[in-house]
Amino acid sequence: MKILLTGATGMVGRNLLEHPEARQIEWLTPTHNELELTNYPATLVYIERHQPDLIIHAAGRVGGIQANMREPVKFLTDNLDMGRNLLLAAANAGVQNLINIGSSCMYPRNRSSALIEEDVLTGELEPTNEGYALAKITVARLAEYLVRENPSLHYKTIIPCNLYGRHDKFDPRWSHLIPAILHKLHQAKIAGHDTVEIWGDGTARREFMYAGDLADALISASQRLQDMPAMLNIGLGTDHSVNEYYEIAADVVGYQGTFTHDVNNPVGMSRKLTDISKAHHWGWRARTTLCHGLSKTYKYYLQTLIEK
């Protein structure tokens, strides 16, 4: 099988290429210069030239709360343009199989119950990442519309919960919660600080899955795409409070200090938990425990410090 993977140098893409079964696949992993997804004509030419059997769309502008609040225009337009151009070019080039990677940011804010795939577009979005969410929703809907007009296409959207893992971004300007926690705790440990500050009161709950597990789900989807629902949550089905993530990560890092809270900073949604019933029915479950995933991620983080 020949698979075009966009975003091959990002966290999801690199974890996918590291999957044990990835060596059995012929991968197209173009650089930004080789495939400019914001340029529709260039995208169409590339796909027509290479004719992949399947496209996995993992490219995108990503970041945590601070980045989304700082650059909402780019988070909206970049992700929308890349997804729209890729899907339309794929359909026009006759590519029948495509996996679009969405985001749990697509779901309405402040839902206390687990989020099911049908909840998309049923409520107000979280303001701190609304631009990113709007782009992801539009591209997922476009995939459904293309299939509606041409039923021979198999264009599906996987909606992962929050991710962390090897090849994550640890720079505080761009990082999500887990890499930010590991970075803060490590720096506090090295500096000998007695306290680490947590944004908000720490009670907000989040579901974080190791990126290697998403890679496993993508490999499964590439093999059984026709059997997969049009939209499918991929996650753990369980969550932890921000305070709990700090406590568990502190054990992994070896930080022995205490925590303080800054309740004046934004914390996003109070809870964001995915319902993974469809994934279980489809035959897939995550394998990596939080402690094991954090340990592997922290080991990778230490390697990046050595390389610097």
C-alpha positions, 0 to 999 in steps of 0.5 A, a space after each residue: 500500500 502506498 500512503 501519502 502522509 501529510 504532517 510527517 514531521 509532526 508528533 502524530 506523523 513521526 509516531 505513526 512512522 515509528 509504528 512496528 507495522 509502518 515498515 510494511 507500507 510505502 510512505 510518501 512524506 513530502 516536505 513543506 517545499 514538496 507539497 504546499 497544502 495551502 496551494 490548491 493547484 500544487 496539491 492537485 498536481 502532487 496527488 495526480 503525479 503520485 496516485 496514493 492508495 490512501 491519504 492520512 491528513 495529519 498536517 496542521 497548525 497546533 498549539 496549546 491555549 496560549 498559542 490559540 489565543 495569541 494567533 486565532 486567525 492562523 489557527 483558523 485559516 491555515 487548518 481550513 486551507 490545508 484540509 479543504 485543498 487536500 480533500 478536494 484535490 484527492 477527490 478530483 484526482 480519484 483517490 478513494 481512501 482518506 483519513 482526516 484527523 480531527 480534534 476533540 476541540 470540535 465538540 461543544 464546551 462544558 458537557 459533563 457527559 462523555 462526548 459522542 460523535 453526534 455531538 459535533 455542532 450541537 452547542 457553543 465551542 470553547 472560545 480559547 480555541 474556537 478558530 482551530 475547532 471551526 476549521 476542524 469541523 468544516 474539514 470533517 463535514 467536507 469529507 462527509 459531503 464528498 462521500 454524499 456526492 460520490 459514495 465510492 469514496 471512503 473519506 473518514 475522520 478520526 477524532 482523537 482525544 488530547 495527545 502527548 508523547 514522543 516528538 511533542 512540543 515542550 516549548 511553553 509558547 506552543 506546548 499542550 498541557 502534558 509537555 508543559 507539565 513535564 517541562 515545568 517540573 523538570 526545570 523546577 527540579 533542576 533549579 531546586 524550586 520548592 513550588 510549581 504554579 498551576 494555571 487555574 484551580 486544577 480541577 478541570 478534567 482532561 483525557 490524554 492519550 499517548 500518541 503511539 496509541 493513535 498511531 496504532 489506531 491509524 494503522 488499523 484504520 488504514 487496513 479496515 477503512 470501509 468498516 470504520 464509521 464516518 467519524 470515530 472517537 479515539 481515546 481512553 474513555 477516562 480522564 484526570 484532573 489537572 492536579 492529578 496530572 501534575 501529581 503523577 508527572 511529579 513522580 515520573 520526573 522526581 519533583 518533590 516540591 509542592 504546588 500553588 494555583 493561579 486562578 486568574 489564568 484561563 483554563 479552557 473547558 471544565 471537562 472534555 471526555 470522549 465516548 469510545 463505545 464506537 471504537 470498542 465496537 469497531 475493535 480497537 482499544 488504547 494500550 498505553 497506561 498514563 504512567 508508562 506513557 509519561 515515562 516514555 515522554 519524559 525520557 524523550 524530553 531528556 534526550 532533546 535537552 542532551 541534543 541541544 
